[in-house]
Structures are given as structure tokens and as C-alpha cells.
């Protein structure tokens, strides 16, 4: 285990994690909401440092990033845990699970693997990279020294101070903007929308490459007027050149009662978005609809 960054000690050996907007107050011998950080004798530790739950070589377009190193491969990895608990999570087997006994891969070894497989970038992905912050930070620093690019595929649910520390080493982001509605985030994701919008604006301020993904879920976030508001906000706050990916939902995790997103809904969303944004794509559909 590695001592965590961004926490403060409280009375009675409790600690306050300051990494994400959950700001968990964690009693001794308990874990945070993300399941990745534990209070041991009044000190907060990362339970997932050096412990990737999944590691693969992917096309960069799978992140999805269409305007960053197109046509290249990326070494991708993620750990157990997440700071949101979305009812529709596509990686729930690892994001909503506890850390298990798995092979240790130190940051140095991750960078070595990227060099061995000749991938020009490393992606922190699959689950939420913020919850394995220390692992990301040290890997990204080493990668940068080796002129390997760093990619973060994130829900954007991270506090400003840790994001500012991390953003110095990240070259490209894909942020999953799950909806443009606070009620959706509260009831479906058990989080808040506003901090994610602040994350997006900060990434823009630091002039990092940014693409956005929006998974459209029938009856949950498929209101076209709401989608239009989202597109207007992106155009106004992040710029018309910000690529937006609409993705098709398939029944998963705790929303298996819903049908897959009708393709016509995705097509309508794309038509609306094109009024405000230059680059709009559709994912999880046959190529003829992209």
C-alpha cells in the first residue's frame, strides 16, 4: 500500500479525503466510497497503487479519442474502484468491486511495457483514474520523461487542487459527461454535475486536448432539449472545436430493464449537436450510422 495524497487528519483518528467531490470522512479501519482508499491508524492509504485490474493494448479511437494520435495504439490500464456508482456502469465488475490479490505492476514497469509494445501513449481508463491518483501521477511523470503521451479517460469527478497537480502531466482527456442534469447525477450516478463542468473548464483553461462522451440512455437522459442545452454549453465554454461522442446504451448492471438506445435517437442528437459543434460522432452502432 502507498500513503494517499490529498487528505486531512481529523479528530478520533478519522481522515477527510480531499481527492474528489465526495470528500469522504473516513473512520479508522474504514474505506472511502470509491473502495480504493483506506484509513489505517489515522493515515489514508491507496489500496490500488500498482495493482491494475485490467491492462490491454487498444486503438486510441476506442477511448474514444478521434483527434489525438489517430491510428495509433495505446497501452490502457485501470484498477478496482470508482468514486461514482452509476446504475448503468459498463465496467461494474471492476469499478464496483474491491481490490483483489493481483500482480503488482509499478509505474516504471507500466512505462517499460509501453516502450516494449511501442505505444506512443498510456491511457488511465476502464475505471475512474482519479481514485488511483498516486498510481497515475507517478506513471505519468515517468512516461513524460520518456516522451510517451498520457491520456486520461475520466468521469471528471475530481477536486480542483488534485486536478491541477495531475493536469501538468496529462496530454489528452476524454471526459464522460453523463447528462446535463443534476437530478440525473444524484439519482443515477450518486454524484453531482457541477464539479464535472468545472473540471471541463479547467482542462480547457490549461489548453489540454479534450473530447467528450455522452452515453444516451432511454428515458433517463435522452431528452433532446436537454441534449441541446449541453451542446450549447460545450460550444460556449469549451469551444466549437471540442469533439463530442454520443454513445449507444445497452442494458447493463442495474439498468437491464431498459432497451438499447434507438439509433434514431442518436442520429437526432447528432443533428442537434452539429448546429453548435464542428465534430460530432456516434459510437456503439453499425459503421453506416457513424
Phi, psi and omega per residue, in radians:
X1 nan 2.679 3.139
X2 -2.173 2.423 3.112
X3 -1.074 2.369 -3.081
X4 -1.371 2.741 2.998
X5 -1.689 2.846 3.020
X6 1.046 1.172 2.975
X7 -2.648 2.808 3.092
X8 -2.230 2.552 3.138
X9 -1.467 2.481 -3.130
X10 -2.163 -3.128 3.139
X11 -1.136 2.717 3.065
X12 1.035 0.601 3.100
X13 1.121 0.312 3.026
X14 -1.411 2.761 3.040
X15 -2.307 2.607 3.076
X16 -1.893 2.017 3.066
X17 -1.376 2.267 -3.106
X18 -1.954 0.341 -3.048
X19 -1.329 -0.750 -3.076
X20 -2.299 2.988 -3.083
X21 -1.117 -0.154 3.021
X22 -1.164 -0.544 3.104
X23 0.777 0.905 -3.039
X24 -1.047 2.301 2.969
X25 -1.664 1.946 -2.932
X26 -1.948 2.024 3.066
X27 -1.165 2.880 3.128
X28 -1.018 2.396 3.118
X29 1.190 0.271 3.085
X30 -1.971 2.864 3.135
X31 -1.925 2.804 3.093
X32 -1.373 3.049 -3.134
X33 -1.002 -0.522 -3.096
X34 -1.341 -0.208 -3.119
X35 1.196 0.169 -3.049
X36 -1.998 -0.046 -3.064
X37 -2.381 2.320 -3.024
X38 -2.284 2.458 3.058
X39 -1.531 1.972 3.095
X40 -2.068 1.882 3.129
X41 0.974 0.704 3.071
X42 1.439 0.172 3.086
X43 -2.138 2.322 -3.119
X44 -1.553 2.267 -3.124
X45 -2.136 2.596 2.964
X46 -1.450 2.228 3.105
X47 -1.534 -0.147 -2.989
X48 -2.046 0.035 -3.116
X49 -1.038 2.195 3.114
X50 1.307 0.228 -3.053
X51 -2.183 1.345 3.120
X52 -1.222 2.247 3.089
X53 -1.406 -0.413 3.131
X54 -2.628 2.402 3.101
X55 -2.551 2.260 -3.056
X56 -2.625 2.908 2.947
X57 -1.790 2.125 -3.091
X58 -2.151 2.738 2.882
X59 -1.176 2.468 -3.135
X60 -1.039 -0.515 -3.137
X61 -1.144 -0.323 -3.127
X62 -1.318 -0.229 -3.025
X63 -1.153 -0.638 -0.143
X64 -1.600 2.352 2.972
X65 -2.263 1.974 -3.100
X66 -1.741 -0.269 -3.035
X67 -2.093 0.340 3.129
X68 -2.329 2.022 -3.112
X69 0.847 0.848 -3.090
X70 -1.028 2.503 3.114
X71 1.440 0.071 -3.119
X72 -1.819 2.935 3.054
X73 -1.738 2.709 -3.139
X74 -2.363 2.377 3.031
X75 -1.381 2.064 -3.021
X76 -2.024 2.415 3.036
X77 -2.671 2.787 3.084
X78 -2.731 2.839 -3.125
X79 -1.904 -3.116 3.005
X80 -1.244 2.663 2.987
X81 1.788 2.795 3.063
X82 -2.856 2.642 3.138
X83 -1.619 -0.039 2.931
X84 -2.015 2.871 -3.097
X85 -2.342 1.008 -3.038
X86 -1.085 2.321 -3.111
X87 -1.159 -0.284 -3.078
X88 -1.904 0.259 -3.008
X89 -0.937 2.274 -3.132
X90 -1.508 -0.261 3.109
X91 -2.072 0.603 -3.010
X92 -1.083 -0.441 -3.130
X93 -1.054 -0.503 3.095
X94 -1.927 -0.577 -3.090
X95 -1.223 -0.536 -3.100
X96 -1.870 0.343 -3.120
X97 -1.939 2.897 3.053
X98 -1.550 2.760 3.094
X99 -1.050 2.450 3.125
X100 -2.067 2.996 3.104
X101 -1.261 1.820 -3.130
X102 -2.376 2.896 -3.087
X103 -1.077 2.362 3.102
X104 -1.384 2.252 3.025
X105 -2.206 1.771 -3.139
X106 -1.180 2.758 3.122
X107 -0.860 -0.723 3.137
X108 -1.017 -0.684 -3.118
X109 -1.246 -0.615 3.083
X110 -1.052 -0.800 3.142
X111 -1.147 -0.685 3.077
X112 -1.042 -0.708 3.120
X113 -1.116 -0.710 3.102
X114 -1.068 -0.681 3.114
X115 -1.224 -0.701 3.138
X116 -1.108 -0.701 -3.128
X117 -1.570 0.013 3.079
X118 1.004 0.678 3.045
X119 -1.562 2.276 -3.102
X120 -1.337 -0.049 -3.129
X121 -2.600 2.807 3.053
X122 -2.123 2.333 3.128
X123 -1.953 2.290 3.034
X124 -1.705 1.918 -2.808
X125 -2.757 -2.899 -3.141
X126 1.273 -0.982 2.951
X127 -2.023 -2.903 -3.074
X128 -1.477 2.004 -3.103
X129 -1.046 -0.465 -3.134
X130 -1.008 -0.594 -3.054
X131 -1.355 -0.301 2.973
X132 -1.944 0.819 -3.034
X133 -0.903 -0.877 -3.062
X134 -1.107 -0.649 3.111
X135 -1.160 -0.781 3.099
X136 -1.086 -0.863 -3.041
X137 -1.030 -0.843 -3.091
X138 -1.242 -0.629 3.078
X139 -1.154 -0.776 -3.113
X140 -1.108 -0.664 3.108
X141 -1.093 -0.787 3.126
X142 -1.153 -0.716 -3.141
X143 -1.089 -0.731 -3.128
X144 -1.059 -0.695 3.109
X145 -1.100 -0.520 3.139
X146 -1.611 0.153 -3.139
X147 1.085 0.551 3.022
X148 -1.737 2.296 -3.109
X149 -1.317 2.678 3.131
X150 -2.033 2.303 -3.086
X151 -2.144 2.302 3.122
X152 -2.061 2.085 3.084
X153 -1.835 1.906 -2.820
X154 -2.445 2.759 2.996
X155 -1.475 -0.063 3.087
X156 1.338 0.145 -3.057
X157 -1.602 1.398 -3.076
X158 -2.572 2.531 3.126
X159 -1.286 2.798 -3.007
X160 -1.101 -0.779 -3.061
X161 -1.098 -0.878 3.090
X162 -1.125 -0.601 3.110
X163 -1.107 -0.709 3.119
X164 -1.111 -0.588 3.090
X165 -1.209 -0.705 -3.062
X166 -1.375 -0.619 -2.977
X167 -1.099 -0.372 3.126
X168 -1.108 -0.403 -3.040
X169 -1.948 -0.111 -3.107
X170 -1.696 2.296 -3.098
X171 -1.644 -0.539 -3.082
X172 -2.564 2.511 3.108
X173 -2.177 2.466 2.763
X174 -2.048 2.067 -3.124
X175 -1.835 2.272 3.126
X176 -1.505 1.716 3.077
X177 -1.558 1.705 -2.883
X178 -1.278 -0.419 3.110
X179 -3.010 2.983 3.090
X180 -2.026 0.878 -3.014
X181 -2.659 2.132 -3.120
X182 -1.088 -0.636 -3.121
X183 -1.106 -0.673 3.096
X184 -1.071 -0.825 -3.130
X185 -1.090 -0.677 -3.116
X186 -1.190 -0.820 -3.006
X187 -1.529 -0.533 -3.037
X188 -1.790 -0.562 -3.074
X189 -1.961 -0.247 -3.104
X190 1.053 0.796 3.118
X191 -2.604 -2.779 -3.100
X192 -2.343 2.573 -3.125
X193 -1.386 -0.750 -2.981
X194 -0.929 -0.788 3.136
X195 -1.063 -0.518 -3.135
X196 -1.254 -0.675 3.070
X197 -1.107 -0.649 3.097
X198 -1.168 -0.663 3.068
X199 -1.050 -0.803 -3.132
X200 -1.051 -0.756 -3.138
X201 -1.158 -0.620 3.130
X202 -1.203 -0.705 3.078
X203 -1.042 -0.750 3.100
X204 -1.095 -0.749 -3.136
X205 -1.042 -0.658 -3.134
X206 -1.468 0.033 3.047
X207 1.054 0.688 3.062
X208 -1.577 2.677 3.099
X209 -1.155 2.319 -3.049
X210 -2.389 2.272 2.951
X211 -2.264 2.680 -3.049
X212 -2.155 2.460 3.052
X213 -2.045 2.382 3.064
X214 -2.267 1.936 3.085
X215 -1.441 2.087 -3.104
X216 -1.629 2.088 -3.060
X217 -1.949 2.136 -3.127
X218 -0.941 2.315 3.097
X219 1.243 -0.089 -3.080
X220 -1.887 -0.842 -3.131
X221 -2.496 0.526 -3.053
X222 -1.769 0.257 3.085
X223 -1.208 2.082 -3.016
X224 -1.173 -0.514 3.090
X225 -1.191 -0.665 3.095
X226 -1.166 -0.710 3.099
X227 -1.084 -0.689 3.113
X228 -1.126 -0.716 3.090
X229 -1.038 -0.710 3.120
X230 -1.076 -0.791 -3.117
X231 -1.134 -0.689 3.087
X232 -1.084 -0.766 3.137
X233 -1.090 -0.775 3.134
X234 -1.052 -0.817 -3.127
X235 -1.068 -0.760 -3.077
X236 -1.258 -0.721 -3.002
X237 -1.694 -0.446 -3.058
X238 -2.068 -0.329 3.102
X239 1.899 2.593 -3.108
X240 -1.172 -0.329 -3.125
X241 -1.479 0.021 -3.132
X242 -1.286 2.003 3.140
X243 -1.151 2.403 3.124
X244 -2.156 2.246 -3.139
X245 -1.957 2.021 2.974
X246 -1.557 2.284 -3.070
X247 -2.065 2.537 -3.120
X248 -1.478 2.271 3.091
X249 -1.414 2.436 2.957
X250 -2.168 2.503 -3.088
X251 -0.881 2.274 -3.035
X252 -2.771 2.658 3.013
X253 0.937 -1.918 -3.085
X254 -1.802 0.175 3.080
X255 -2.103 0.725 -3.141
X256 -1.321 -0.146 3.126
X257 -1.400 -0.208 -3.112
X258 -1.590 2.741 3.065
X259 -1.490 2.776 3.013
X260 -1.044 2.686 3.123
X261 -1.068 2.199 3.045
X262 -1.029 2.384 -3.124
X263 -1.066 -0.591 -3.139
X264 -1.097 -0.515 3.073
X265 -1.153 -0.744 3.114
X266 -1.126 -0.699 3.132
X267 -1.132 -0.739 3.110
X268 -1.118 -0.723 3.115
X269 -1.071 -0.722 3.122
X270 -1.117 -0.724 3.132
X271 -1.076 -0.714 3.104
X272 -1.137 -0.835 -3.083
X273 -1.073 -0.614 -3.097
X274 -1.134 -0.301 3.077
X275 -1.247 -0.375 -3.033
X276 -2.109 -0.402 -3.038
X277 -2.209 2.571 -3.060
X278 -1.393 -0.619 -3.045
X279 -2.115 1.929 -3.113
X280 -2.312 2.318 -3.062
X281 -2.304 2.769 3.061
X282 -2.078 2.315 -3.130
X283 -2.065 2.904 3.140
X284 1.098 0.543 3.103
X285 -2.330 2.858 3.032
X286 -0.993 2.587 -3.028
X287 -0.949 -0.541 -3.083
X288 -1.151 -0.305 -3.121
X289 -1.758 -0.104 -3.060
X290 -1.207 nan nan
